[in-house]
Amino acid sequence: MTTQTLHAIPVTLNDGTETTLGALAGQAVLVVNVASKCGFTKQYDALEALYQKYRDRGLAVLGMPCNQFGGQEPGTAEEIADFCRKNFGVSFPLAAKTDVNGADAHPLYAALTNNGAEPITWNFEKFLLDRDGVVLARFAPAVTPDAPELIGAVEAALA
């Protein structure tokens, strides 16, 4: 998939706003499938800290709530947003709840996983895109947003 096509992928935000990934063109983007009732949910703190530290240098974080893994994101859009804001101070954008694997996978995830060749393994899997929308790295759920390898990749993407 070309960068231009990747940027054309529609994304519905948690508040119902329709946009595309192209709205983040020119920024490095960390795309993360998130969930509120997961053992990795505490990563929201580090995701927000990462966003706050690097957003002025051109990092965007996009949280993609997903309920496909153990039913760990059961809430409504409003409940998810409230939970993230109240418990973790999340200020980065959240998309509408979506699937990341299977026939109903969001087109962004179909593209990120090469149309299903490498399915998402669990909540909080991360993809780092460069400023042109090219995938630079993929990080497993256990790799925290403050892990040296992830920080190094972000810094390189912003250089």
MOPE-V580934 format. One record per residue. RES is the residue in three letters. SS is DSSP state (alpha for helix, beta for strand, coil for the rest). Layout:
RES/SS  RES/SS
This chain:
MET/coil  THR/coil  THR/alpha  GLN/alpha  THR/alpha  LEU/alpha  HIS/alpha  ALA/coil  ILE/coil  PRO/beta  VAL/beta  THR/beta  LEU/beta  ASN/coil  ASP/coil  GLY/coil  THR/coil  GLU/beta  THR/beta  THR/beta  LEU/alpha  GLY/alpha  ALA/alpha  LEU/alpha  ALA/coil  GLY/coil  GLN/coil  ALA/beta  VAL/beta  LEU/beta  VAL/beta  VAL/beta  ASN/beta  VAL/beta  ALA/coil  SER/coil  LYS/coil  CYS/coil  GLY/coil  PHE/coil  THR/coil  LYS/coil  GLN/alpha  TYR/alpha  ASP/alpha  ALA/alpha  LEU/alpha  GLU/alpha  ALA/alpha  LEU/alpha  TYR/alpha  GLN/alpha  LYS/alpha  TYR/alpha  ARG/alpha  ASP/alpha  ARG/alpha  GLY/coil  LEU/beta  ALA/beta  VAL/beta  LEU/beta  GLY/beta  MET/beta  PRO/beta  CYS/coil  ASN/coil  GLN/coil  PHE/coil  GLY/coil  GLY/coil  GLN/coil  GLU/coil  PRO/coil  GLY/coil  THR/coil  ALA/alpha  GLU/alpha  GLU/alpha  ILE/alpha  ALA/alpha  ASP/alpha  PHE/alpha  CYS/alpha  ARG/alpha  LYS/alpha  ASN/alpha  PHE/alpha  GLY/coil  VAL/coil  SER/coil  PHE/coil  PRO/beta  LEU/beta  ALA/beta  ALA/coil  LYS/coil  THR/coil  ASP/beta  VAL/coil  ASN/coil  GLY/coil  ALA/coil  ASP/coil  ALA/beta  HIS/coil  PRO/alpha  LEU/alpha  TYR/alpha  ALA/alpha  ALA/alpha  LEU/alpha  THR/coil  ASN/coil  ASN/coil  GLY/coil  ALA/coil  GLU/coil  PRO/coil  ILE/coil  THR/coil  TRP/coil  ASN/coil  PHE/coil  GLU/coil  LYS/beta  PHE/beta  LEU/beta  LEU/beta  ASP/coil  ARG/coil  ASP/coil  GLY/coil  VAL/coil  VAL/beta  LEU/beta  ALA/beta  ARG/beta  PHE/beta  ALA/coil  PRO/coil  ALA/coil  VAL/coil  THR/coil  PRO/coil  ASP/coil  ALA/coil  PRO/alpha  GLU/alpha  LEU/alpha  ILE/alpha  GLY/alpha  ALA/alpha  VAL/alpha  GLU/alpha  ALA/alpha  ALA/alpha  LEU/alpha  ALA/coil
